[in-house]
Amino acid sequence: MKYKLLLLILIPMIGIGSNEVDTGHAKVSLVKSTENLITSESFIGIKFDLNSGWHTYWKNPGDSGGPLEVKWDLPSNLELGLINWPAPHLIPYPPLMTYGYDDEVIFPFKVLNYENTGSDSSIEVSIDFLICADVCIPEKAIIKTSLNAIEFDNNLAKIQSDIPSITLPVEATLNKKTLEIRFSKTSNVTNVYFFSEIQDFVDHAATQNLIEYENSYLLSVELLDDQLDNTNIKGLIEIDNSVYLIDSDLILNAEESNEFGLLEALFFAFIGGLILNLMPCVFPVISLKVLSFVSMSGESETKIRLHSISFSLGVLISFLAIAILLIALKESGNYLGWGFQLQSPLIVSSLAIVMFIIGLVLLTDINIGSSLTRSDLSNKSYSEYLNSFLTGVLAVIVASPCTAPFMGAAIGYALVQPSGTTLPVFASLGFGFAAPYMLLSANPKLISLMPRPGKWMETLKEFFAFPMFATALWLIWVFSIQSNIDGLISLLVCLLLAGLLIWVFKSFKNSIFLILVTIVISGSIFTQLVSINNISNSSPEVSTNTNKTGQWYLGIEDEMQAKKQAYLINFTAAWCITCQANDKIALSRPLVKEYIIENNINYIVADWTNKDGDILKSLNFYNRSGVPLYVYWKPGMLKPDILPAILTESLLLEKLDNS
């Protein structure tokens, strides 16, 4: 039976005040992070100044205590999110262990929506909390004030920035009465502690043991009971001086945790990589490689084999480079998802310029390299193989907006494993993507099945310029969402300069002149890209997670389920071609919209076009690291359903109806 450290006073102490309330053992007040409230940027906080020796509690108080309860009476022009809980610290009271705060603590609430009507608005909040020293006293504070009267506090912004927002990928298993949390080795770790959000789950007072392995750590946490109702663990994990979120499915049998897990991930990654060749975002670059293979019909088998191997090496090295970058960022405490590079306006604008230039080259039939220098046959061959290698690199870069079937689960699995597992999964993804071209290198005679080169190839080559232009337009559209009008103008200037450069190469033959012009124009493009990077760095990260039902935010699923409200969440991004195709083919179709309305389903869009740590946390919760992801829940379901990554109207309706 749980120990109860509560000597309750029959009549709780109550304080009522205009802006600050002294309840007897704490001063409670409202503060704000900015002088003027701004939607999605400002926070209103409940500030506690606790008397010396007294403390209050986290959402899970531990062996005794209780969290604060807040009831707002808000004006119609203001909407606040859920409470953001600062990381607690251990408050031992042998033989008990509790989690909470002492001295000063601020609980922030995000301003989800605020409309400045020009007049001051009244606001009221009722706060029930438990405050303890040697005795515990339930106290209450009722604050009645106005928005303008709430004091600005510099500490609130810092408190909010320090609240854990990064989800640490872990593997959580149950081994008898022990919870085992395995995470990748981030550095030399000395102190680790897991704060469980779930009450009556772990033995708070028991010692948590840390075991170091070659590429990972294992934290053992004693449980109160091995007969668990939970299939998911939530909480915080403090690693030395850093605190991360934990949100992971629980594997109920430790012996089964790795059985066929890696083999399945490798298989899914290979199949996903193979299917990735058929995704719309890859077509423009793959079409270039197909065109070059057609032109090699009749060439020597050795040449065909070397081109295939060069392209495949470009693919494999690129996938491994992405994996190494993700591992390095993970070990430094930063976690990114698949397709993260297209969340950078600089990379998106650079890719738009590259696609535009390739399109112009295909239309004008010029060779920039041969225009600048004269090469002998061996150098020309070397240049051709380098082009095949770089085409493989480019194919992987533009493939990142797409998540093919099977890919999401494989990548999600890889990113929560030690680096020794992450690299093979990404390598398998690369092998799958490069498989058709590796097959060609193994049997170059297959290329003889393609049509013979002829005049028709010139027309086909020019036609392939237009998918490049279409890709450039799409990237410009994505960039316009990520940046502002100044950035868009800079990008258009870059495209103008790129067009001028191609015209110069087409019209002039003097090598020295061409080199000088190339240096000048390339320098001008570089200058514009620097200005684009400065614009994107100075702009705050903004998420456009809005829809007709309100704004997406972390915790909205819990709220919907508590209200027994059916919902369909669309995790998407403007740079995700698969997402946009699914939207046109399925989600935006009249029959689907009608079904959603008739069945009272809240349709929510979580837009990941720009970086958003909350969305990444939700993706990680579903063992995904990229978009698209479609989550559906309705009353009666034990847990949400994850819909297929590629949708059609009929498939979506069938899944919604049969869930």
C-alpha positions in Angstrom: 0.0 0.0 0.0 1.4 3.4 -0.9 2.8 5.5 1.8 0.9 8.7 2.3 2.9 11.7 3.5 -0.1 13.9 4.0 -1.2 15.7 7.2 -4.0 17.6 5.6 -5.6 20.6 7.2 -9.3 20.4 7.1 -9.8 23.9 5.7 -7.5 24.6 2.8 -5.8 28.0 2.7 -7.3 30.2 0.0 -6.0 33.4 -1.4 -7.8 35.8 -3.8 -6.1 38.7 -5.3 -5.9 41.0 -8.4 -2.5 39.8 -9.7 -0.5 38.2 -7.0 -1.9 36.0 -4.2 -0.1 35.1 -1.0 -1.6 31.7 0.1 0.5 31.5 3.3 3.4 29.4 2.0 3.7 30.7 -1.5 3.1 33.8 -3.6 1.3 32.9 -6.8 1.0 35.3 -9.8 0.5 35.5 -13.5 3.4 36.6 -15.9 3.8 36.8 -19.6 6.7 36.3 -21.9 6.1 39.4 -24.1 4.7 42.8 -23.4 2.1 42.3 -26.1 0.7 38.8 -26.7 1.4 37.2 -30.1 -0.3 34.1 -31.4 1.8 31.0 -31.3 4.8 32.9 -29.9 3.8 34.3 -26.5 3.3 32.4 -23.2 1.3 33.2 -20.1 2.8 31.6 -17.0 1.6 30.8 -13.4 4.5 31.8 -11.2 5.2 30.3 -7.8 7.5 31.9 -5.2 7.7 29.2 -2.6 8.7 29.9 1.0 12.0 28.4 2.1 11.7 24.6 2.9 8.4 24.2 1.0 7.9 22.5 -2.4 5.1 21.6 -4.8 4.8 18.7 -7.3 5.3 17.6 -10.9 2.5 16.0 -13.0 3.5 12.6 -11.4 4.4 13.6 -7.8 6.0 10.2 -7.0 5.3 8.3 -3.8 3.2 11.1 -2.4 1.8 14.6 -3.2 -0.3 15.8 -6.1 0.0 18.0 -9.1 -1.6 21.4 -9.4 -5.0 21.8 -11.1 -5.8 24.9 -13.1 -9.1 26.2 -14.4 -9.1 29.3 -16.7 -11.9 31.7 -17.3 -10.6 33.3 -20.5 -11.8 36.2 -22.7 -13.3 35.3 -26.1 -10.2 36.7 -27.9 -7.7 34.4 -26.1 -7.0 30.7 -26.3 -4.3 28.9 -24.3 -2.8 25.5 -24.7 -2.1 22.8 -22.1 0.2 23.3 -19.2 3.9 22.9 -20.0 5.6 21.1 -17.2 9.2 22.2 -16.4 11.6 19.3 -15.7 11.3 18.3 -11.9 14.0 17.3 -9.6 14.2 14.6 -7.0 12.8 15.4 -3.5 13.7 12.5 -1.3 11.8 11.8 1.9 13.1 8.4 3.0 11.8 5.9 2.5 9.8 7.8 -0.2 10.8 9.6 -3.3 8.9 12.5 -4.8 9.2 14.7 -7.9 8.7 18.4 -7.8 9.9 22.0 -7.4 11.1 24.4 -4.7 12.1 28.0 -4.5 10.7 29.5 -7.7 8.9 27.7 -10.6 6.8 29.0 -13.6 4.3 26.8 -15.5 3.9 28.2 -19.0 0.8 28.0 -21.2 1.2 28.7 -24.9 -1.0 31.4 -26.5 -2.7 29.4 -29.3 -4.8 32.3 -30.5 -5.0 36.0 -29.6 -6.9 38.8 -31.3 -6.1 42.3 -30.1 -9.4 44.0 -29.9 -7.9 47.3 -28.8 -9.5 47.1 -25.3 -8.3 45.4 -22.2 -9.8 42.0 -21.4 -10.4 40.4 -18.0 -8.9 37.0 -17.1 -9.4 34.7 -14.2 -7.7 31.6 -13.1 -8.3 29.2 -10.2 -5.3 27.2 -9.0 -5.4 24.3 -6.6 -2.1 22.9 -5.5 -0.4 20.9 -2.8 2.5 22.5 -0.9 4.6 20.4 1.5 7.5 20.6 4.0 7.2 18.3 7.0 3.4 18.6 6.5 1.4 18.9 3.3 -1.3 21.6 2.9 -3.7 21.9 0.0 -3.9 25.6 -1.0 -5.9 27.5 -3.5 -5.2 30.8 -5.4 -7.8 32.7 -7.4 -6.4 35.5 -9.5 -8.6 38.0 -11.2 -6.9 40.5 -13.4 -6.7 41.9 -16.9 -4.4 41.0 -19.8 -2.6 44.3 -19.7 -2.1 44.1 -16.0 -0.2 40.8 -16.2 3.5 41.5 -15.6 6.2 40.8 -18.2 8.8 38.4 -16.9 12.1 37.7 -18.7 12.4 34.3 -16.9 9.3 32.9 -18.6 10.9 32.7 -22.1 14.0 31.0 -20.6 11.8 28.6 -18.6 9.9 27.7 -21.8 13.1 27.2 -23.8 14.4 24.9 -21.1 11.3 22.7 -21.0 12.2 19.3 -22.6 11.1 19.2 -26.2 13.4 16.6 -27.9 12.2 13.0 -27.8 15.0 10.6 -27.2 14.6 7.5 -29.3 14.7 4.5 -27.0 13.8 0.8 -26.9 11.8 0.0 -23.9 11.3 -3.6 -22.8 9.8 -5.4 -19.8 11.9 -8.0 -18.2 9.9 -9.5 -15.3 9.5 -6.6 -12.8 12.1 -4.4 -14.5 11.7 -1.8 -17.1 14.8 -1.7 -19.4 15.4 1.5 -21.4 18.1 1.3 -24.0 19.4 4.3 -25.8 22.3 5.1 -28.1 25.6 6.1 -26.6 25.7 9.9 -26.8 29.0 10.5 -24.9 30.5 9.4 -21.6 27.4 9.3 -19.4 27.6 9.3 -15.7 24.2 10.0 -14.2 20.8 9.0 -15.7 17.3 9.1 -14.1 13.9 8.3 -15.6 10.9 10.3 -14.4 7.8 8.3 -15.3 4.6 10.3 -16.2 2.5 7.3 -15.4 1.6 7.1 -11.7 1.7 3.8 -9.8 4.0 2.3 -12.4 7.7 2.5 -11.3 9.2 2.1 -7.8 10.2 5.7 -7.4 12.4 5.1 -4.3 14.4 2.2 -5.9 17.8 2.7 -7.3 18.0 3.0 -11.1 21.0 1.1 -12.5 22.9 2.1 -15.6 24.8 -0.4 -17.7 27.2 0.7 -20.5 27.5 -1.4 -23.7 29.7 -0.8 -26.7 27.3 1.4 -28.6 24.5 2.0 -26.1 23.4 2.3 -22.5 20.8 0.3 -20.6 18.9 1.9 -17.7 17.1 -0.6 -15.4 14.1 0.7 -13.5 12.2 -1.4 -10.9 8.5 -1.6 -11.4 5.7 -1.9 -8.8 4.1 -4.8 -10.6 4.9 -6.9 -13.6 1.2 -7.3 -14.5 0.9 -4.0 -16.5 -2.0 -2.4 -18.3 0.4 0.0 -20.0 1.7 -0.7 -23.5 3.4 2.6 -23.7 5.8 4.5 -21.5 6.0 8.3 -21.2 8.1 10.6 -19.1 11.5 12.4 -18.9 15.0 11.0 -18.9 17.7 13.1 -17.4 21.2 12.4 -18.8 23.8 14.3 -16.9 22.7 17.9 -17.3 20.3 17.3 -20.3 16.7 16.3 -20.1 14.8 14.5 -22.9 11.2 13.3 -23.5 10.5 9.6 -23.5 7.5 8.3 -25.5 7.8 4.7 -26.6 5.8 1.6 -27.1 6.7 -1.0 -24.5 7.9 -4.4 -25.6 6.4 -6.8 -23.1 8.9 -9.6 -23.5 12.6 -8.7 -23.5 13.5 -11.9 -25.2 11.4 -11.0 -28.2 12.7 -7.4 -28.4 15.4 -8.1 -31.0 14.0 -11.3 -32.6 14.0 -10.8 -36.3 13.8 -7.0 -35.6 16.9 -6.2 -37.6 16.2 -8.7 -40.4 12.7 -7.2 -40.8 14.1 -3.7 -40.8 16.7 -4.6 -43.5 14.0 -6.3 -45.6 11.6 -3.4 -45.3 14.3 -0.9 -46.1 15.4 -2.8 -49.2 11.8 -3.1 -50.5 11.1 0.6 -49.6 14.3 1.7 -51.4 13.3 -0.3 -54.5 9.8 1.2 -54.5 11.3 4.7 -54.1 12.4 4.5 -57.7 8.7 4.7 -58.7 7.9 7.7 -56.5 7.1 11.0 -58.3 9.8 13.0 -56.6 12.5 10.8 -58.0 11.3 10.7 -61.6 13.0 13.8 -62.9 16.5 12.7 -61.9 15.9 9.0 -62.7 14.8 10.0 -66.2 18.2 11.5 -66.8 19.9 8.2 -65.9 17.5 6.2 -68.1 18.2 8.6 -71.0 21.9 8.1 -70.6 21.5 4.3 -70.5 19.5 4.5 -73.8 22.3 6.5 -75.4 24.8 3.8 -74.4 22.9 1.1 -76.4 25.6 -0.5 -78.5 28.5 0.6 -76.2 30.9 -1.8 -74.6 29.7 -3.8 -71.7 32.5 -2.5 -69.5 31.4 1.1 -70.1 27.8 0.3 -69.2 28.9 -1.6 -66.1 31.1 1.3 -64.9 28.3 3.8 -65.4 25.9 1.6 -63.5 28.4 1.1 -60.6 29.2 4.8 -60.5 25.5 5.7 -60.2 25.0 3.0 -57.5 28.0 4.2 -55.5 26.6 7.7 -55.5 23.3 6.4 -54.1 24.9 4.2 -51.4 27.4 6.8 -50.3 24.6 9.4 -50.1 22.4 7.2 -47.9 25.3 6.3 -45.6 26.3 10.0 -45.4 22.7 10.9 -44.3 22.8 8.1 -41.7 26.1 9.3 -40.4 24.8 12.9 -40.2 21.7 11.7 -38.3 23.8 9.7 -35.9 26.1 12.6 -35.3 23.2 14.9 -34.6 21.6 12.3 -32.4 24.7 11.9 -30.3 24.9 15.7 -29.9 21.3 15.8 -28.6 19.6 16.9 -31.8 17.1 14.7 -33.6 15.9 15.2 -37.2 13.6 13.2 -39.4 13.8 11.8 -43.0 13.6 14.7 -45.4 15.1 17.1 -42.9 17.3 18.8 -45.5 14.3 20.2 -47.4 13.3 22.0 -44.2 16.2 24.3 -45.0 15.3 27.2 -47.3 18.9 27.4 -48.4 18.9 23.8 -49.6 15.5 24.1 -51.2 16.6 27.2 -53.2 19.9 25.6 -54.2 18.0 22.5 -55.5 15.6 24.8 -57.4 18.6 26.4 -59.2 20.2 23.1 -60.0 16.9 21.7 -61.5 16.4 24.9 -63.5 20.0 24.7 -64.9 19.6 21.0 -65.8 16.4 21.8 -67.6 18.1 24.6 -69.6 21.1 22.3 -70.4 18.7 19.6 -71.7 17.0 22.2 -74.0 20.1 23.9 -75.3 22.4 20.8 -75.8 25.5 22.4 -74.3 28.2 20.8 -72.2 29.5 23.3 -69.6 32.5 21.2 -68.7 33.7 20.9 -72.3 33.1 24.5 -72.9 35.5 25.5 -70.1 38.3 23.1 -70.8 39.6 20.8 -73.4 39.8 17.2 -72.3 41.4 14.1 -73.8 39.4 10.9 -74.1 40.4 9.5 -70.6 39.4 12.7 -68.9 36.1 12.8 -70.7 35.4 9.3 -69.6 36.3 10.2 -66.1 34.0 13.2 -66.2 31.2 11.0 -67.5 31.6 8.5 -64.6 31.7 11.4 -62.2 28.5 12.7 -63.7 26.9 9.3 -63.1 28.1 9.3 -59.5 26.7 12.9 -58.9 23.4 11.9 -60.5 23.1 9.2 -57.9 23.8 11.7 -55.2 21.2 14.1 -56.6 18.6 11.3 -56.9 19.0 10.6 -53.1 18.6 14.3 -52.3 15.4 14.7 -54.3 14.1 11.4 -53.0 14.0 12.6 -49.5 10.5 14.2 -49.8 9.1 10.8 -50.5 8.5 8.0 -48.0 7.8 4.9 -49.9 5.8 2.0 -48.4 7.8 0.0 -45.8 10.3 2.9 -45.6 8.7 4.7 -42.6 8.8 1.7 -40.3 12.4 0.8 -41.3 13.8 4.3 -40.8 11.9 4.7 -37.6 13.4 1.5 -36.3 16.9 2.4 -37.4 16.9 5.8 -35.7 16.2 4.4 -32.2 18.9 1.8 -32.5 22.7 2.1 -31.8 24.7 3.3 -34.8 25.8 -0.2 -35.5 22.2 -1.0 -36.5 21.3 2.4 -38.1 24.0 2.2 -40.7 23.1 -1.3 -42.1 19.4 -0.3 -42.4 20.3 2.9 -44.4 22.7 0.8 -46.5 19.9 -1.7 -47.2 17.7 1.3 -48.2 20.5 2.4 -50.6 20.9 -1.1 -52.0 17.2 -1.3 -52.7 17.2 2.1 -54.4 20.2 1.2 -56.5 19.1 -2.4 -57.2 17.9 -1.9 -60.8 21.2 -0.2 -61.8 23.3 -2.8 -60.0 21.3 -5.4 -61.9 22.3 -3.6 -65.1 25.9 -3.6 -64.1 25.7 -7.4 -63.5 24.2 -7.9 -66.9 24.9 -5.0 -69.3 23.2 -6.9 -72.2 19.9 -5.9 -70.7 20.4 -2.5 -72.1 20.2 -3.9 -75.6 16.4 -4.4 -74.9 16.1 -0.6 -75.0 15.4 1.2 -78.3 18.4 2.0 -80.4 19.7 5.6 -80.3 18.3 7.9 -83.0 16.9 11.4 -83.7 14.0 10.5 -81.4 16.4 10.8 -78.5 17.0 14.5 -79.0 13.3 15.1 -78.8 13.1 12.9 -75.7 16.0 14.7 -74.1 14.3 18.1 -74.6 11.1 16.7 -73.3 12.8 15.6 -70.1 13.7 19.3 -69.5 10.1 20.0 -68.5 10.0 17.6 -65.5 13.1 19.5 -64.3 11.3 22.8 -64.8 8.2 21.4 -63.0 10.5 20.3 -60.1 12.0 23.7 -60.0 8.6 25.3 -59.8 7.5 23.0 -57.0 10.7 23.8 -55.1 10.1 27.6 -55.6 6.6 27.1 -54.2 8.0 25.2 -51.1 10.6 28.0 -50.7 7.8 30.7 -50.8 6.1 29.0 -47.8 9.4 28.7 -45.9 10.7 32.2 -46.6 9.4 35.7 -47.2 9.1 38.0 -50.3 12.7 39.2 -50.0 14.0 35.6 -50.1 11.7 34.8 -53.0 13.1 37.8 -55.0 16.6 36.7 -54.2 15.8 33.2 -55.5 14.3 34.6 -58.7 17.4 36.7 -59.3 19.5 33.5 -58.9 17.4 31.8 -61.6 17.8 34.8 -63.9 21.6 34.7 -63.4 21.6 31.0 -64.1 19.7 31.5 -67.3 22.2 34.2 -68.3 25.0 31.8 -67.6 23.6 29.1 -69.9 23.0 31.7 -72.7 26.6 32.8 -72.4 27.8 29.2 -72.8 25.6 28.7 -75.8 26.6 31.9 -77.5 30.4 32.3 -76.9 33.3 29.9 -77.3 36.3 31.7 -75.9 37.4 29.7 -72.9 39.0 32.6 -70.9 35.9 34.7 -71.4 33.7 31.8 -70.3 35.8 31.2 -67.2 35.6 34.9 -66.2 31.9 35.1 -66.8 31.3 31.9 -64.8 33.3 33.3 -61.9 31.3 36.6 -61.9 27.9 35.0 -62.3 28.6 32.2 -59.8 29.8 34.8 -57.3 26.6 36.8 -57.8 24.5 33.6 -57.3 26.5 32.8 -54.1 25.9 36.3 -52.8 22.2 35.9 -53.3 22.2 32.5 -51.6 24.1 34.0 -48.6 21.3 36.6 -48.3 18.7 33.8 -48.5 20.5 32.0 -45.7 20.6 35.2 -43.6 16.9 35.7 -44.1 16.0 32.2 -43.1 18.3 32.3 -40.1 16.8 35.6 -38.8 13.2 34.4 -39.3 11.7 32.4 -36.4 10.8 28.8 -37.0 7.1 28.9 -37.8 4.8 26.0 -38.1 1.7 26.4 -40.2 -0.3 23.7 -38.4 -3.7 25.3 -38.9 -7.0 24.0 -40.3 -10.7 24.7 -40.1 -11.0 22.9 -36.7 -8.3 24.9 -35.0 -4.6 24.6 -34.5 -2.5 21.4 -34.2 -0.5 21.2 -31.1 1.2 18.5 -29.0 -1.4 16.8 -26.8 -4.4 17.4 -29.1 -4.9 13.6 -29.5 -5.2 13.1 -25.7 -7.8 15.9 -25.6 -9.8 14.5 -28.5 -9.8 11.0 -27.0 -10.9 12.4 -23.6 -13.8 14.1 -25.4 -14.5 10.9 -27.4 -14.1 12.9 -30.5 -13.1 11.0 -33.7 -10.1 12.6 -35.5 -7.9 12.1 -38.6 -4.5 13.8 -38.4 -2.6 14.4 -41.6 1.2 14.8 -40.9 2.4 16.5 -44.1 4.8 19.0 -45.6 4.8 21.2 -48.7 8.0 19.5 -49.9 6.6 16.0 -49.6 5.4 15.0 -53.1 3.7 11.9 -51.8 1.8 14.0 -49.3 0.6 16.4 -52.0 -0.4 13.6 -54.3 -2.4 11.9 -51.5 -4.1 15.2 -50.8 -5.3 15.6 -54.4 -6.1 11.9 -55.0 -7.8 11.1 -51.7 -8.0 13.6 -48.9 -9.5 16.5 -50.9 -12.0 14.3 -52.9 -15.7 15.3 -52.4 -16.7 11.8 -51.2 -14.0 11.8 -48.5 -14.9 15.3 -47.3 -18.5 14.3 -47.2 -17.7 11.2 -45.2 -15.6 13.2 -42.7 -18.5 15.7 -42.1 -21.2 13.0 -41.9 -19.2 11.0 -39.3 -18.2 14.0 -37.2 -14.4 13.4 -37.7 -12.1 16.3 -36.9 -9.6 16.6 -39.8 -6.4 18.1 -38.5 -3.3 19.0 -40.5 0.1 19.0 -38.9 2.3 20.8 -41.4 6.1 20.0 -41.1 7.2 22.2 -44.0 9.3 24.1 -41.5 11.1 22.6 -38.5 8.8 21.8 -35.6 10.0 19.8 -32.6 6.5 18.9 -31.5 5.6 17.3 -34.8 8.9 15.4 -34.8 8.0 14.2 -31.3 4.6 12.9 -32.5 6.3 11.2 -35.5 8.7 9.5 -33.2 5.9 8.4 -31.0 4.5 6.4 -34.0 8.0 5.1 -34.8 8.2 7.3 -37.8 10.9 9.9 -38.8 9.2 11.5 -41.8 6.0 12.3 -43.6 3.4 11.4 -44.7 1.8 9.9 -41.7 -2.0 9.5 -41.3 -3.4 8.8 -37.8 -7.1 7.9 -37.3 -9.0 7.3 -34.1 -12.7 7.1 -33.1 -14.5 6.1 -29.9 -14.2 2.4 -29.2 -10.7 2.0 -30.6 -8.0 0.9 -28.1 -5.4 2.9 -30.0 -5.1 5.0 -33.2 -4.7 3.4 -36.6 -1.9 4.3 -38.9 -3.2 4.5 -42.4 -1.1 3.5 -45.5 1.5 6.0 -46.7 0.0 6.0 -50.2 -3.7 6.6 -50.4 -6.5 6.5 -52.9 -10.1 7.7 -52.4 -11.5 4.2 -52.2 -8.7 2.9 -49.9 -9.1 5.8 -47.5 -12.9 5.4 -47.3 -12.5 1.7 -46.7 -9.9 2.2 -43.9 -12.0 4.8 -42.2 -15.2 2.7 -42.4 -13.6 -0.5 -41.2 -11.4 0.8 -38.4 
